[in-house]
């Protein structure tokens, strides 16, 4: 998606790189959270021991904001930013970022709605799985994804 959102030069290129960087920081935070969960789950004998281990890890300075509160949402910020940029470049339609926003909001509202939020993401990002006409090794032509070019 970054290759599509990253124009050849200028502020838009900087914007795409900043969005991708934020998203990757979010992915790193979620990965760290998953590793912590797995290690604690494997080391603890019972639920009470898990609670003690989690508290021990979370006492380290910076762990709570980086791994649990501030870090993970950066993925959603970066993803939304990139889809907005693609829509601004008219490579995707405006409803794609709206679905990403709706999916994020759904997941934040209730963790039981994660599958619904994932469905919104799937619908929003599915056109990006296909290669746009004219995309080559030097980047995309500025044609909307899913549009057909006449021959």
DOBAFI-414340 format. One record per residue (C-alpha): residue number from 1; x, y, z; residue in one letter. Coordinates in pm, whole numbers. Layout:
<num:NUM	X:X	Y:Y	Z:Z	residuo:A>
...
END
This chain:
<num:1	X:0	Y:0	Z:0	residuo:X>
<num:2	X:291	Y:234	Z:68	residuo:X>
<num:3	X:410	Y:203	Z:-291	residuo:X>
<num:4	X:68	Y:312	Z:-410	residuo:X>
<num:5	X:40	Y:597	Z:-161	residuo:X>
<num:6	X:392	Y:724	Z:-210	residuo:X>
<num:7	X:417	Y:976	Z:-493	residuo:X>
<num:8	X:752	Y:1038	Z:-659	residuo:X>
<num:9	X:840	Y:1344	Z:-450	residuo:X>
<num:10	X:724	Y:1626	Z:-229	residuo:X>
<num:11	X:511	Y:1655	Z:81	residuo:X>
<num:12	X:283	Y:1369	Z:-23	residuo:X>
<num:13	X:582	Y:1132	Z:-27	residuo:X>
<num:14	X:686	Y:1248	Z:319	residuo:X>
<num:15	X:328	Y:1204	Z:436	residuo:X>
<num:16	X:312	Y:845	Z:305	residuo:X>
<num:17	X:638	Y:758	Z:474	residuo:X>
<num:18	X:527	Y:912	Z:804	residuo:X>
<num:19	X:199	Y:720	Z:791	residuo:X>
<num:20	X:376	Y:394	Z:713	residuo:X>
<num:21	X:622	Y:454	Z:996	residuo:X>
<num:22	X:342	Y:514	Z:1244	residuo:X>
<num:23	X:165	Y:201	Z:1126	residuo:X>
<num:24	X:479	Y:-8	Z:1162	residuo:X>
<num:25	X:539	Y:128	Z:1513	residuo:X>
<num:26	X:186	Y:15	Z:1597	residuo:X>
<num:27	X:254	Y:-330	Z:1454	residuo:X>
<num:28	X:572	Y:-353	Z:1664	residuo:X>
<num:29	X:378	Y:-259	Z:1978	residuo:X>
<num:30	X:109	Y:-520	Z:1911	residuo:X>
<num:31	X:378	Y:-780	Z:1842	residuo:X>
<num:32	X:550	Y:-697	Z:2172	residuo:X>
<num:33	X:217	Y:-726	Z:2348	residuo:X>
<num:34	X:159	Y:-1068	Z:2194	residuo:X>
<num:35	X:506	Y:-1190	Z:2291	residuo:X>
<num:36	X:453	Y:-1071	Z:2649	residuo:X>
<num:37	X:117	Y:-1248	Z:2662	residuo:X>
<num:38	X:269	Y:-1573	Z:2532	residuo:X>
<num:39	X:566	Y:-1564	Z:2770	residuo:X>
<num:40	X:349	Y:-1486	Z:3070	residuo:X>
<num:41	X:103	Y:-1757	Z:2970	residuo:X>
<num:42	X:379	Y:-2015	Z:2937	residuo:X>
<num:43	X:557	Y:-1918	Z:3260	residuo:X>
<num:44	X:257	Y:-1884	Z:3491	residuo:X>
<num:45	X:114	Y:-2180	Z:3677	residuo:X>
<num:46	X:-231	Y:-2026	Z:3718	residuo:X>
<num:47	X:-431	Y:-1706	Z:3669	residuo:X>
<num:48	X:-302	Y:-1548	Z:3990	residuo:X>
<num:49	X:59	Y:-1604	Z:3882	residuo:X>
<num:50	X:-22	Y:-1450	Z:3541	residuo:X>
<num:51	X:-153	Y:-1138	Z:3713	residuo:X>
<num:52	X:168	Y:-1108	Z:3917	residuo:X>
<num:53	X:388	Y:-1153	Z:3608	residuo:X>
<num:54	X:191	Y:-896	Z:3408	residuo:X>
<num:55	X:219	Y:-644	Z:3692	residuo:X>
<num:56	X:592	Y:-709	Z:3715	residuo:X>
<num:57	X:644	Y:-647	Z:3342	residuo:X>
<num:58	X:415	Y:-343	Z:3332	residuo:X>
<num:59	X:607	Y:-179	Z:3617	residuo:X>
<num:60	X:903	Y:-112	Z:3387	residuo:X>
<num:61	X:904	Y:252	Z:3279	residuo:X>
<num:62	X:752	Y:302	Z:2936	residuo:X>
<num:63	X:605	Y:-45	Z:2895	residuo:X>
<num:64	X:244	Y:62	Z:2954	residuo:X>
<num:65	X:237	Y:350	Z:2706	residuo:X>
<num:66	X:460	Y:191	Z:2440	residuo:X>
<num:67	X:317	Y:-161	Z:2444	residuo:X>
<num:68	X:-37	Y:-120	Z:2576	residuo:X>
<num:69	X:-189	Y:228	Z:2547	residuo:X>
<num:70	X:-18	Y:456	Z:2292	residuo:X>
<num:71	X:170	Y:212	Z:2069	residuo:X>
<num:72	X:-103	Y:-20	Z:1934	residuo:X>
<num:73	X:-339	Y:257	Z:1812	residuo:X>
<num:74	X:-57	Y:390	Z:1592	residuo:X>
<num:75	X:-126	Y:102	Z:1353	residuo:X>
<num:76	X:-482	Y:225	Z:1300	residuo:X>
<num:77	X:-368	Y:587	Z:1266	residuo:X>
<num:78	X:-113	Y:489	Z:1001	residuo:X>
<num:79	X:-359	Y:268	Z:814	residuo:X>
<num:80	X:-628	Y:535	Z:809	residuo:X>
<num:81	X:-376	Y:799	Z:706	residuo:X>
<num:82	X:-255	Y:587	Z:412	residuo:X>
<num:83	X:-607	Y:511	Z:292	residuo:X>
<num:84	X:-699	Y:879	Z:315	residuo:X>
<num:85	X:-390	Y:963	Z:112	residuo:X>
<num:86	X:-483	Y:704	Z:-151	residuo:X>
<num:87	X:-833	Y:849	Z:-168	residuo:X>
<num:88	X:-694	Y:1203	Z:-199	residuo:X>
<num:89	X:-483	Y:1083	Z:-492	residuo:X>
<num:90	X:-800	Y:926	Z:-637	residuo:X>
<num:91	X:-643	Y:581	Z:-640	residuo:X>
<num:92	X:-929	Y:448	Z:-427	residuo:X>
<num:93	X:-1273	Y:590	Z:-358	residuo:X>
<num:94	X:-1362	Y:783	Z:-44	residuo:X>
<num:95	X:-1560	Y:498	Z:108	residuo:X>
<num:96	X:-1240	Y:294	Z:166	residuo:X>
<num:97	X:-1104	Y:524	Z:441	residuo:X>
<num:98	X:-1457	Y:550	Z:580	residuo:X>
<num:99	X:-1469	Y:171	Z:616	residuo:X>
<num:100	X:-1126	Y:168	Z:782	residuo:X>
<num:101	X:-1252	Y:432	Z:1027	residuo:X>
<num:102	X:-1572	Y:235	Z:1087	residuo:X>
<num:103	X:-1375	Y:-87	Z:1141	residuo:X>
<num:104	X:-1145	Y:82	Z:1390	residuo:X>
<num:105	X:-1438	Y:237	Z:1575	residuo:X>
<num:106	X:-1616	Y:-98	Z:1587	residuo:X>
<num:107	X:-1313	Y:-268	Z:1741	residuo:X>
<num:108	X:-1262	Y:12	Z:1994	residuo:X>
<num:109	X:-1629	Y:5	Z:2094	residuo:X>
<num:110	X:-1626	Y:-359	Z:2201	residuo:X>
<num:111	X:-1364	Y:-633	Z:2165	residuo:X>
<num:112	X:-1647	Y:-878	Z:2095	residuo:X>
<num:113	X:-1694	Y:-690	Z:1766	residuo:X>
<num:114	X:-1340	Y:-765	Z:1640	residuo:X>
<num:115	X:-1471	Y:-995	Z:1364	residuo:X>
<num:116	X:-1706	Y:-722	Z:1238	residuo:X>
<num:117	X:-1423	Y:-467	Z:1243	residuo:X>
<num:118	X:-1203	Y:-711	Z:1053	residuo:X>
<num:119	X:-1478	Y:-752	Z:795	residuo:X>
<num:120	X:-1487	Y:-374	Z:745	residuo:X>
<num:121	X:-1108	Y:-379	Z:696	residuo:X>
<num:122	X:-1135	Y:-667	Z:451	residuo:X>
<num:123	X:-1391	Y:-484	Z:237	residuo:X>
<num:124	X:-1193	Y:-159	Z:257	residuo:X>
<num:125	X:-858	Y:-312	Z:166	residuo:X>
<num:126	X:-962	Y:-589	Z:-75	residuo:X>
<num:127	X:-913	Y:-373	Z:-387	residuo:X>
<num:128	X:-551	Y:-321	Z:-283	residuo:X>
<num:129	X:-484	Y:-692	Z:-328	residuo:X>
<num:130	X:-527	Y:-656	Z:-699	residuo:X>
<num:131	X:-262	Y:-485	Z:-903	residuo:X>
<num:132	X:-383	Y:-166	Z:-1064	residuo:X>
<num:133	X:-348	Y:-147	Z:-1440	residuo:X>
<num:134	X:-14	Y:-2	Z:-1539	residuo:X>
<num:135	X:167	Y:-68	Z:-1212	residuo:X>
<num:136	X:524	Y:-152	Z:-1289	residuo:X>
<num:137	X:865	Y:-148	Z:-1126	residuo:X>
<num:138	X:871	Y:235	Z:-1121	residuo:X>
<num:139	X:545	Y:278	Z:-931	residuo:X>
<num:140	X:179	Y:310	Z:-1018	residuo:X>
<num:141	X:22	Y:512	Z:-1289	residuo:X>
<num:142	X:-237	Y:743	Z:-1147	residuo:X>
<num:143	X:-540	Y:529	Z:-1231	residuo:X>
<num:144	X:-796	Y:430	Z:-969	residuo:X>
<num:145	X:-773	Y:73	Z:-844	residuo:X>
<num:146	X:-1033	Y:-150	Z:-992	residuo:X>
<num:147	X:-1096	Y:81	Z:-1287	residuo:X>
<num:148	X:-1067	Y:-60	Z:-1633	residuo:X>
<num:149	X:-856	Y:98	Z:-1896	residuo:X>
<num:150	X:-991	Y:101	Z:-2249	residuo:X>
<num:151	X:-781	Y:-55	Z:-2522	residuo:X>
END
